Amino acid sequence: MAFHGDLASGASRRAAWIDSLIFDHSVLRLGWGNVAEVIPGKLYRSNHPTPMRLARLARRFGLKTLINVRGKRACGSDALSRDKAGQLGLAHIDMAFESRGAPHRERILRFAEIYRTMTPPALLHCKSGADRAGLASALAIIFEGGNSAEALGQLSLKYGHFSRSKTGILDAFFHLYAREAEGRLPFLDWVRTEYDEVALRAGFRAHGLSSFITDRILVRE
């Protein structure tokens, strides 16, 4: 039963669940939400929530906004969570980040604007809640006045993030800011005027075993 991107009928909703559980691996997330508080009372993070978990989290945290840092996708998980957000009255925002590339200047600046204008409390999610959710959470820490060391706490093995794999380029981004500009230039000014994503990408080297785990065993995006 193929899922074609909508939930217009009972058959398409069943197809969405099959697509989500099997092909998007949400069966592995049924008992593990990877939920954590980022900014008390304002921002929370998780893996891609099922509709039931999203409803529970909305009640628990009083959510007003759901931020999807996977970006809009033609998959069952996306359709189901997007539909549930509408039922719950949550604003749904798509904000695509990469997990294995140097963070793009334009995307960082767009997320800064989203964060500034969103209605809190908000929940942000990627697929596993480890890498892109970690990047977005780390950026929020910086936006709130935190430092790079505090931000790097959001890119942690406790969330399933492997800093020595290809996803470690996200850690390298914050290390670069700490080394080049922290204490000298406000973060967003550095992003706008000095950050060189090409140089960061060229200078980063991942560890093969860690990348094998994230890419082949955990099947991360």
C-alpha positions in Angstrom: 0.0 0.0 0.0 1.8 3.1 -1.2 1.5 6.4 0.6 1.0 9.4 -1.8 1.2 12.3 0.6 -2.3 12.9 1.8 -4.6 11.7 4.5 -7.9 12.1 2.5 -9.2 8.6 3.2 -9.0 5.8 5.6 -6.8 3.9 3.1 -4.4 6.8 2.7 -4.2 7.2 6.5 -3.3 3.5 6.9 -0.7 3.9 4.1 0.8 6.8 6.0 1.1 4.8 9.2 2.7 1.9 7.3 5.1 4.3 5.6 5.9 6.0 8.9 6.4 2.8 11.0 8.4 0.8 8.4 10.1 3.1 5.9 10.6 6.1 8.2 11.5 3.8 11.1 9.1 5.3 13.6 8.5 1.8 15.0 11.9 2.4 16.7 10.6 5.7 18.2 7.3 4.4 19.7 8.9 3.8 23.1 11.6 6.5 22.9 10.8 10.1 22.4 14.2 11.7 23.0 12.4 14.5 24.7 14.3 17.2 26.6 13.8 20.8 27.8 16.1 23.3 26.0 14.9 26.7 27.2 12.6 26.3 30.3 9.0 27.0 29.5 9.9 28.1 25.9 11.6 25.4 23.8 11.7 21.6 23.9 13.2 19.0 21.6 12.4 15.5 20.5 12.6 13.0 17.7 9.7 13.0 15.1 6.7 12.6 17.4 3.8 10.2 16.6 0.4 11.9 16.8 -0.3 10.4 20.2 3.0 11.6 21.6 2.5 15.0 20.1 -0.8 15.3 21.9 0.7 14.2 25.2 3.6 16.7 24.8 1.2 19.5 23.8 -0.7 18.9 27.1 2.4 18.5 29.2 4.2 21.6 28.0 1.3 23.8 26.8 2.7 23.8 23.3 1.7 26.5 20.8 4.2 25.8 18.0 5.8 22.7 16.3 9.0 23.3 14.4 10.0 20.6 11.9 13.7 20.8 11.3 13.6 17.9 8.8 11.8 20.2 6.4 8.6 19.3 4.6 8.7 15.7 3.4 6.4 13.4 1.4 6.4 10.7 4.1 3.8 9.3 6.5 5.5 10.7 9.6 5.4 14.2 8.2 1.7 13.9 7.1 0.6 12.5 10.4 2.4 15.0 12.7 1.4 17.9 10.5 -2.3 16.7 10.6 -2.2 16.3 14.4 -0.6 19.7 14.9 -3.6 21.2 13.0 -6.0 19.3 15.1 -4.3 20.6 18.3 -4.2 24.2 17.0 -0.4 24.3 16.9 1.4 26.6 14.5 3.5 24.3 12.2 6.8 25.6 10.9 9.1 23.9 8.4 12.8 24.7 8.9 15.1 22.4 7.1 18.6 21.8 8.4 21.3 19.4 7.3 23.0 17.0 9.7 26.2 16.2 7.7 27.0 19.6 6.1 28.4 22.8 7.4 25.4 24.8 8.6 24.2 27.2 5.9 24.4 30.9 6.7 20.9 31.6 5.2 19.3 28.8 7.2 20.9 29.9 10.5 19.5 33.5 9.9 16.1 32.1 8.9 16.0 30.0 12.1 17.0 33.1 14.1 14.0 34.9 12.7 11.7 32.0 13.3 12.9 31.7 16.9 12.4 35.5 17.4 8.8 35.5 16.1 7.4 32.1 17.1 4.7 31.7 19.7 6.1 29.7 22.6 6.2 27.2 24.1 7.5 25.3 21.0 8.7 21.8 20.3 11.3 21.2 17.6 12.0 17.9 16.1 14.0 16.1 13.4 13.9 12.4 12.7 15.8 10.9 15.6 16.1 14.1 17.8 19.9 13.8 17.7 21.6 16.0 15.1 19.4 18.6 13.4 17.4 19.0 16.6 20.7 19.3 18.4 21.9 22.0 16.0 18.6 24.0 16.3 18.6 23.6 20.1 22.3 24.8 20.3 21.4 27.8 18.2 18.6 28.6 20.6 21.0 28.5 23.5 23.2 31.0 21.7 20.2 33.2 20.8 19.2 33.3 24.5 22.7 34.6 25.5 24.4 31.3 26.2 28.0 30.5 25.1 29.3 27.9 22.7 30.2 25.5 25.5 26.6 25.5 26.7 25.4 25.2 23.1 27.5 22.1 22.5 25.7 20.4 25.4 22.8 20.1 23.0 25.0 18.0 20.7 25.6 15.1 23.0 25.8 11.4 23.0 22.9 11.3 25.5 20.7 12.4 22.6 22.3 9.9 20.2 24.6 12.5 18.6 28.1 11.2 17.5 30.6 14.0 17.4 33.2 11.9 15.6 30.9 10.9 12.7 30.0 13.1 9.7 27.5 14.8 12.0 30.4 16.2 14.0 30.6 19.0 11.6 27.8 20.6 13.6 30.1 20.5 16.7 32.9 21.9 14.6 30.7 24.9 13.7 30.4 26.0 17.3 34.0 25.3 18.0 34.8 27.5 15.1 32.8 30.4 16.5 34.4 29.9 20.0 37.8 30.0 18.4 37.3 32.9 16.0 34.8 35.3 17.4 33.2 34.5 20.8 33.7 37.4 23.1 34.7 39.6 20.2 31.7 39.6 17.9 28.0 38.7 18.5 27.1 35.4 17.1 24.7 36.5 14.4 27.1 39.3 13.3 29.8 36.6 12.9 27.4 34.4 10.9 26.6 37.3 8.6 30.0 38.8 8.1 32.8 36.2 8.8 31.5 32.7 8.9 33.0 30.6 6.0 31.0 27.4 5.6 33.1 26.3 2.6 36.3 26.4 4.7 34.6 24.6 7.6 33.4 21.9 5.3 36.9 21.6 3.7 38.7 21.4 7.0 36.4 18.8 8.7 37.3 15.1 8.9 35.0 12.4 10.3 35.9 9.1 11.9 34.9 6.2 9.7 33.6 3.9 12.4 31.3 6.6 13.9 30.0 7.5 10.5 29.3 3.8 9.7 27.2 3.6 12.9 25.2 6.7 12.2 24.8 6.1 8.4 24.5 2.3 8.1 23.3 1.0 11.5 21.2 3.8 12.8 20.2 4.9 9.3 20.2 8.6 10.2 19.2 11.3 7.7 
